[in-house]
């Protein structure tokens, strides 16, 4: 993978479109891909900087979203470390009737103790949350 590459924000795989919006994470899971690779399926997931919401939406606009089963927030970091951005992008996707899933380590309530994170995700329209139970 090219070291000058700023990193991939959106990448297709297995009928889904995946969003890589951060490399920050509060865990160091032994299975995490960043322990042994810069990315997946030939896509560099190491971001030179976190993309602005407008950049993520611009990238999403380059894809025919109706051709995917769902859009999944995942990547080399914990997507919910950018909770407000995830909520905004989710609302944009739901306005277009796109299914949204979040792959998470489940620490959002610890990061945002004064917020009702689960309810905020539900209200924004998140369809599914996959929580990793691995160390």
N, CA, C and O of each residue as an XYZ file, in Angstrom:
540
protein
N       0.830     -1.180      0.000
C       0.000      0.000      0.000
C       0.876      1.245      0.000
O       1.915      1.276      0.659
N       0.475      2.232     -0.708
C       1.233      3.460     -0.915
C       1.269      4.319      0.347
O       0.223      4.669      0.894
N       2.478      4.659      0.808
C       2.629      5.473      2.019
C       2.084      6.889      1.836
O       1.742      7.546      2.820
N       1.996      7.374      0.586
C       1.465      8.712      0.322
C      -0.061      8.718      0.270
O      -0.676      9.783      0.214
N      -0.662      7.558      0.288
C      -2.113      7.426      0.261
C      -2.692      8.015      1.551
O      -2.249      7.642      2.637
N      -3.676      8.930      1.463
C      -4.260      9.521      2.671
C      -5.149      8.557      3.440
O      -5.595      8.870      4.544
N      -5.408      7.401      2.874
C      -6.255      6.410      3.525
C      -7.632      6.355      2.891
O      -8.125      7.343      2.346
N      -8.236      5.193      2.973
C      -9.539      4.951      2.364
C     -10.650      5.239      3.353
O     -10.616      4.773      4.492
N     -11.637      6.010      2.916
C     -12.791      6.325      3.759
C     -13.904      5.310      3.527
O     -14.472      4.792      4.489
N     -14.225      5.017      2.270
C     -15.286      4.066      1.907
C     -14.694      2.924      1.101
O     -13.892      3.144      0.193
N     -15.092      1.711      1.435
C     -14.647      0.580      0.623
C     -15.727     -0.500      0.588
O     -16.343     -0.804      1.609
N     -15.950     -1.074     -0.591
C     -16.957     -2.123     -0.726
C     -16.374     -3.499     -0.425
O     -15.212     -3.781     -0.716
N     -17.210     -4.341      0.163
C     -16.843     -5.742      0.390
C     -18.091     -6.514      0.807
O     -18.920     -6.010      1.564
N     -18.213     -7.715      0.317
C     -19.279     -8.635      0.728
C     -20.675     -8.030      0.615
O     -21.537     -8.318      1.446
N     -20.912     -7.203     -0.390
C     -22.232     -6.619     -0.598
C     -22.536     -5.405      0.257
O     -23.625     -4.837      0.170
N     -21.573     -5.002      1.088
C     -21.745     -3.833      1.953
C     -20.766     -2.738      1.559
O     -19.792     -2.983      0.846
N     -21.037     -1.528      2.032
C     -20.095     -0.425      1.883
C     -19.628     -0.063      3.284
O     -20.438      0.271      4.149
N     -18.328     -0.129      3.504
C     -17.753      0.097      4.826
C     -17.185      1.506      4.937
O     -16.592      2.028      3.993
N     -17.376      2.111      6.103
C     -16.861      3.451      6.376
C     -15.755      3.375      7.412
O     -15.934      2.817      8.495
N     -14.625      3.938      7.068
C     -13.445      4.001      7.925
C     -13.233      5.485      8.239
O     -12.658      6.212      7.429
N     -13.697      5.941      9.419
C     -13.669      7.377      9.696
C     -12.693      7.787     10.793
O     -12.520      8.977     11.056
N     -12.061      6.818     11.429
C     -11.074      7.139     12.463
C     -10.135      5.957     12.666
O     -10.486      4.812     12.381
N      -8.942      6.249     13.159
C      -8.011      5.198     13.573
C      -7.876      5.163     15.088
O      -7.122      4.355     15.630
N      -8.619      6.052     15.783
C      -8.576      6.084     17.250
C      -9.376      4.928     17.841
O     -10.440      4.566     17.339
N      -8.840      4.359     18.917
C      -9.544      3.288     19.612
C      -9.048      3.224     21.055
O      -7.877      3.482     21.332
N      -9.956      2.878     21.968
C      -9.592      2.768     23.381
C      -9.148      1.358     23.753
O      -8.800      1.104     24.906
N      -9.157      0.447     22.799
C      -8.744     -0.941     23.055
C      -7.494     -1.296     22.257
O      -7.051     -0.559     21.376
N      -6.960     -2.431     22.598
C      -5.845     -3.001     21.852
C      -6.146     -4.491     21.658
O      -5.426     -5.358     22.152
N      -7.223     -4.758     20.931
C      -7.689     -6.131     20.742
C      -6.643     -6.957     19.990
O      -6.055     -6.495     19.012
N      -6.425     -8.175     20.459
C      -5.392     -9.016     19.865
C      -5.702     -9.389     18.420
O      -4.785     -9.644     17.639
N      -6.978     -9.424     18.054
C      -7.358     -9.804     16.696
C      -7.402     -8.622     15.734
O      -7.562     -8.820     14.530
N      -7.264     -7.400     16.239
C      -7.452     -6.213     15.402
C      -6.501     -6.216     14.214
O      -5.302     -6.465     14.349
N      -7.062     -5.937     13.063
C      -6.282     -5.950     11.827
C      -5.112     -4.980     11.864
O      -4.098     -5.225     11.211
N      -5.225     -3.875     12.617
C      -4.126     -2.905     12.607
C      -2.875     -3.442     13.294
O      -1.813     -2.826     13.207
N      -2.987     -4.584     13.977
C      -1.818     -5.218     14.580
C      -0.967     -5.965     13.554
O       0.188     -6.293     13.823
N      -1.538     -6.231     12.383
C      -0.773     -6.992     11.395
C      -0.924     -6.504      9.955
O      -0.336     -7.088      9.045
N      -1.704     -5.442      9.735
C      -1.886     -4.959      8.365
C      -2.298     -3.492      8.363
O      -2.772     -2.965      9.369
N      -2.110     -2.842      7.216
C      -2.545     -1.454      7.036
C      -3.967     -1.365      6.506
O      -4.521     -0.272      6.398
N      -4.564     -2.507      6.173
C      -5.905     -2.448      5.611
C      -6.429     -3.799      5.213
O      -5.903     -4.835      5.618
N      -7.482     -3.775      4.407
C      -8.127     -4.999      3.936
C      -8.466     -4.872      2.459
O      -8.668     -3.769      1.951
N      -8.526     -6.007      1.778
C      -8.956     -6.068      0.376
C      -8.205     -5.085     -0.522
O      -8.747     -4.614     -1.522
N      -6.962     -4.777     -0.164
C      -6.163     -3.855     -0.954
C      -6.406     -2.386     -0.649
O      -5.815     -1.520     -1.294
N      -7.258     -2.089      0.315
C      -7.548     -0.702      0.699
C      -6.715     -0.314      1.912
O      -6.689     -1.033      2.911
N      -6.039      0.818      1.822
C      -5.264      1.348      2.942
C      -6.226      2.012      3.917
O      -6.890      2.986      3.562
N      -6.311      1.501      5.135
C      -7.232      2.048      6.125
C      -6.546      2.964      7.134
O      -7.198      3.484      8.039
N      -5.247      3.165      6.987
C      -4.556      4.099      7.878
C      -4.813      5.506      7.348
O      -4.342      5.878      6.274
N      -5.560      6.268      8.115
C      -5.929      7.625      7.705
C      -4.833      8.611      8.082
O      -4.307      8.563      9.194
N      -4.490      9.501      7.163
C      -3.514     10.551      7.481
C      -4.150     11.602      8.386
O      -3.459     12.318      9.110
N      -5.482     11.683      8.331
C      -6.263     12.552      9.220
C      -7.702     12.063      9.169
O      -8.095     11.361      8.237
N      -8.482     12.433     10.168
C      -9.887     12.048     10.169
C     -10.654     12.922      9.176
O     -10.526     14.146      9.201
N     -11.440     12.309      8.313
C     -12.196     13.092      7.334
C     -13.338     13.867      7.998
O     -13.950     13.399      8.958
N     -13.604     15.045      7.471
C     -14.758     15.828      7.910
C     -16.032     15.114      7.451
O     -16.000     14.316      6.514
N     -17.141     15.405      8.112
C     -18.420     14.800      7.732
C     -18.711     15.046      6.254
O     -19.143     14.135      5.548
N     -18.480     16.263      5.785
C     -18.739     16.587      4.373
C     -17.910     15.715      3.436
O     -18.380     15.341      2.362
N     -16.685     15.388      3.831
C     -15.837     14.520      3.005
C     -16.387     13.097      2.967
O     -16.367     12.446      1.923
N     -16.878     12.618      4.107
C     -17.454     11.275      4.154
C     -18.686     11.220      3.255
O     -18.859     10.274      2.486
N     -19.538     12.235      3.357
C     -20.743     12.278      2.530
C     -20.381     12.387      1.046
O     -21.035     11.780      0.198
N     -19.352     13.151      0.740
C     -18.887     13.245     -0.651
C     -18.439     11.875     -1.160
O     -18.765     11.486     -2.282
N     -17.693     11.149     -0.331
C     -17.255      9.794     -0.711
C     -18.458      8.870     -0.893
O     -18.507      8.090     -1.844
N     -19.424      8.959      0.016
C     -20.630      8.140     -0.109
C     -21.357      8.443     -1.417
O     -21.908      7.546     -2.055
N     -21.350      9.709     -1.805
C     -22.018     10.133     -3.031
C     -21.396      9.572     -4.296
O     -22.008      9.621     -5.363
N     -20.200      9.046     -4.192
C     -19.529      8.442     -5.351
C     -19.971      6.999     -5.591
O     -19.556      6.363     -6.560
N     -20.808      6.499     -4.705
C     -21.275      5.116     -4.799
C     -22.781      5.085     -5.032
O     -23.510      5.965     -4.572
N     -23.235      4.070     -5.745
C     -24.671      3.821     -5.865
C     -25.081      3.067     -4.605
O     -24.987      1.841     -4.547
N     -25.532      3.800     -3.606
C     -25.810      3.210     -2.299
C     -26.915      2.161     -2.345
O     -26.962      1.270     -1.496
N     -27.799      2.260     -3.324
C     -28.874      1.269     -3.431
C     -28.331     -0.108     -3.815
O     -29.041     -1.108     -3.711
N     -27.093     -0.159     -4.251
C     -26.482     -1.420     -4.645
C     -25.841     -2.193     -3.499
O     -25.262     -3.258     -3.713
N     -25.943     -1.661     -2.284
C     -25.331     -2.319     -1.124
C     -26.406     -2.773     -0.142
O     -27.462     -2.150     -0.034
N     -26.130     -3.856      0.568
C     -27.054     -4.327      1.599
C     -27.136     -3.334      2.750
O     -28.214     -3.071      3.283
N     -25.983     -2.786      3.125
C     -25.939     -1.822      4.226
C     -24.637     -1.043      4.168
O     -23.675     -1.442      3.512
N     -24.636      0.080      4.874
C     -23.412      0.848      5.087
C     -22.990      0.567      6.520
O     -23.797      0.657      7.446
N     -21.713      0.224      6.694
C     -21.208     -0.214      7.997
C     -20.097      0.716      8.468
O     -19.090      0.890      7.781
N     -20.282      1.312      9.642
C     -19.209      2.076     10.281
C     -18.277      1.072     10.937
O     -18.695      0.320     11.817
N     -17.013      1.054     10.516
C     -16.019      0.128     11.041
C     -14.651      0.708     10.723
O     -14.502      1.930     10.745
N     -13.666     -0.090     10.434
C     -12.352      0.417     10.046
C     -11.275      0.067     11.049
O     -11.396     -0.908     11.792
N     -10.211      0.872     11.068
C      -9.088      0.611     11.981
C      -9.243      1.325     13.315
O      -8.305      1.354     14.112
N     -10.393      1.892     13.567
C     -10.622      2.585     14.832
C     -12.053      2.375     15.296
O     -12.858      1.737     14.618
N     -12.348      2.921     16.453
C     -13.685      2.832     17.041
C     -14.559      3.948     16.483
O     -14.357      5.110     16.835
N     -15.528      3.629     15.620
C     -16.332      4.676     14.994
C     -17.044      5.586     15.993
O     -17.200      6.781     15.741
N     -17.474      5.032     17.118
C     -18.234      5.845     18.067
C     -17.367      6.815     18.860
O     -17.886      7.583     19.671
N     -16.054      6.792     18.637
C     -15.222      7.861     19.201
C     -15.552      9.177     18.496
O     -15.157     10.251     18.949
N     -16.278      9.079     17.383
C     -16.783     10.245     16.639
C     -18.310     10.201     16.628
O     -18.940     10.301     15.575
N     -18.883     10.051     17.799
C     -20.326      9.842     17.935
C     -21.154     10.878     17.180
O     -22.043     10.507     16.412
N     -20.886     12.155     17.378
C     -21.706     13.180     16.719
C     -21.624     13.076     15.201
O     -22.620     13.283     14.508
N     -20.453     12.759     14.688
C     -20.296     12.604     13.241
C     -21.024     11.357     12.741
O     -21.646     11.386     11.679
N     -20.949     10.271     13.494
C     -21.672      9.049     13.130
C     -23.172      9.328     13.083
O     -23.864      8.872     12.172
N     -23.670     10.072     14.056
C     -25.096     10.404     14.076
C     -25.482     11.233     12.854
O     -26.508     10.971     12.226
N     -24.675     12.219     12.520
C     -24.973     13.080     11.369
C     -24.935     12.296     10.056
O     -25.818     12.449      9.212
N     -23.920     11.465      9.889
C     -23.809     10.664      8.667
C     -24.956      9.659      8.591
O     -25.510      9.423      7.517
N     -25.307      9.070      9.726
C     -26.427      8.123      9.763
C     -27.719      8.803      9.334
O     -28.475      8.242      8.541
N     -27.983      9.993      9.841
C     -29.202     10.709      9.440
C     -29.201     10.968      7.929
O     -30.240     10.857      7.278
N     -28.041     11.309      7.377
C     -27.927     11.533      5.929
C     -28.261     10.242      5.175
O     -28.997     10.267      4.188
N     -27.718      9.121      5.643
C     -27.980      7.833      5.001
C     -29.448      7.428      5.125
O     -30.042      6.950      4.159
N     -30.029      7.616      6.294
C     -31.418      7.219      6.512
C     -32.374      8.064      5.685
O     -33.438      7.584      5.294
N     -32.013      9.318      5.412
C     -32.835     10.168      4.538
C     -32.885      9.590      3.126
O     -33.758      9.943      2.334
N     -31.950      8.705      2.817
C     -31.889      8.041      1.519
C     -32.301      6.573      1.627
O     -32.100      5.790      0.699
N     -32.879      6.217      2.771
C     -33.403      4.871      3.024
C     -32.330      3.791      2.913
O     -32.566      2.724      2.345
N     -31.146      4.080      3.463
C     -30.025      3.142      3.453
C     -29.903      2.494      4.832
O     -29.963      3.183      5.851
N     -29.734      1.187      4.864
C     -29.548      0.457      6.117
C     -28.161      0.753      6.693
O     -27.170      0.795      5.964
N     -28.109      0.959      8.017
C     -26.863      1.351      8.689
C     -26.552      0.397      9.839
O     -27.408      0.092     10.669
N     -25.301     -0.063      9.861
C     -24.799     -0.885     10.966
C     -23.544     -0.232     11.524
O     -22.799      0.429     10.800
N     -23.319     -0.422     12.814
C     -22.090      0.053     13.453
C     -21.394     -1.139     14.090
O     -21.996     -1.869     14.876
N     -20.120     -1.335     13.749
C     -19.276     -2.317     14.429
C     -18.508     -1.554     15.496
O     -17.808     -0.589     15.188
N     -18.635     -1.979     16.748
C     -18.088     -1.208     17.862
C     -17.508     -2.107     18.944
O     -17.823     -3.295     19.020
N     -16.665     -1.527     19.770
C     -16.146     -2.238     20.940
C     -17.057     -2.030     22.147
O     -16.856     -2.649     23.191
N     -18.051     -1.168     22.007
C     -19.047     -0.990     23.058
C     -18.649     -0.066     24.190
O     -19.241     -0.131     25.268
N     -17.671      0.786     23.981
C     -17.208      1.694     25.035
C     -17.830      3.086     24.975
O     -17.433      3.963     25.742
N     -18.788      3.309     24.089
C     -19.321      4.666     23.889
C     -19.905      5.253     25.169
O     -19.741      6.445     25.428
N     -20.574      4.448     25.963
C     -21.154      4.962     27.217
C     -20.052      5.408     28.177
O     -20.255      6.334     28.962
N     -18.896      4.764     28.121
C     -17.760      5.181     28.945
C     -17.153      6.475     28.416
O     -16.698      7.313     29.194
N     -17.145      6.637     27.107
C     -16.600      7.844     26.500
C     -17.535      9.036     26.675
O     -17.083     10.176     26.773
N     -18.827      8.771     26.713
C     -19.842      9.825     26.807
C     -20.799      9.504     27.959
O     -21.969      9.209     27.716
N     -20.324      9.556     29.208
C     -21.130      9.098     30.342
C     -22.417      9.890     30.584
O     -23.337      9.374     31.218
N     -22.500     11.098     30.105
C     -23.698     11.916     30.342
C     -24.701     11.841     29.193
O     -25.703     12.556     29.188
N     -24.428     10.979     28.228
C     -25.311     10.866     27.066
C     -25.979      9.500     27.018
O     -25.419      8.507     27.485
N     -27.169      9.457     26.456
C     -27.885      8.207     26.235
C     -27.547      7.729     24.821
O     -28.333      7.884     23.886
N     -26.366      7.150     24.695
C     -25.815      6.805     23.387
C     -26.734      5.854     22.621
O     -26.995      6.068     21.437
N     -27.220      4.822     23.274
C     -28.073      3.850     22.581
C     -29.315      4.528     22.014
O     -29.698      4.264     20.874
N     -29.940      5.389     22.789
C     -31.132      6.086     22.316
C     -30.799      7.050     21.172
O     -31.572      7.180     20.224
N     -29.657      7.720     21.263
C     -29.248      8.626     20.186
C     -29.033      7.858     18.882
O     -29.425      8.323     17.811
N     -28.415      6.689     18.975
C     -28.202      5.866     17.783
C     -29.536      5.412     17.198
O     -29.739      5.448     15.984
N     -30.440      4.987     18.076
C     -31.765      4.548     17.634
C     -32.515      5.692     16.969
O     -33.094      5.519     15.896
N     -32.505      6.858     17.602
C     -33.216      8.022     17.070
C     -32.659      8.450     15.715
O     -33.414      8.875     14.840
N     -31.348      8.342     15.536
C     -30.724      8.703     14.254
C     -31.097      7.715     13.155
O     -31.053      8.047     11.970
N     -31.468      6.490     13.557
C     -31.894      5.501     12.573
C     -30.979      4.313     12.389
O     -31.163      3.541     11.447
N     -29.993      4.140     13.261
C     -29.096      2.983     13.142
C     -29.937      1.709     13.204
O     -30.762      1.542     14.102
N     -29.720      0.822     12.248
C     -30.494     -0.412     12.159
C     -29.921     -1.541     12.996
O     -30.661     -2.375     13.517
N     -28.603     -1.567     13.124
C     -27.959     -2.683     13.812
C     -26.642     -2.215     14.414
O     -25.928     -1.395     13.836
N     -26.336     -2.760     15.595
C     -25.052     -2.505     16.242
C     -24.425     -3.857     16.539
O     -25.039     -4.703     17.189
N     -23.204     -4.059     16.064
C     -22.455     -5.279     16.359
C     -21.374     -4.922     17.361
O     -20.510     -4.089     17.085
N     -21.425     -5.560     18.537
C     -20.468     -5.270     19.601
C     -19.481     -6.421     19.708
O     -19.873     -7.575     19.878
N     -18.196     -6.096     19.608
C     -17.149     -7.097     19.754
C     -17.003     -7.463     21.224
O     -16.906     -6.583     22.079
N     -16.987     -8.741     21.514
C     -16.802     -9.215     22.886
C     -15.408     -9.783     23.089
O     -15.149    -10.471     24.076
N     -14.515     -9.497     22.161
C     -13.152    -10.015     22.222
C     -12.247     -9.087     23.012
O     -12.487     -7.881     23.068
N     -11.188     -9.652     23.635
C     -10.252     -8.810     24.401
C      -9.309     -8.047     23.486
O      -8.459     -7.295     23.963
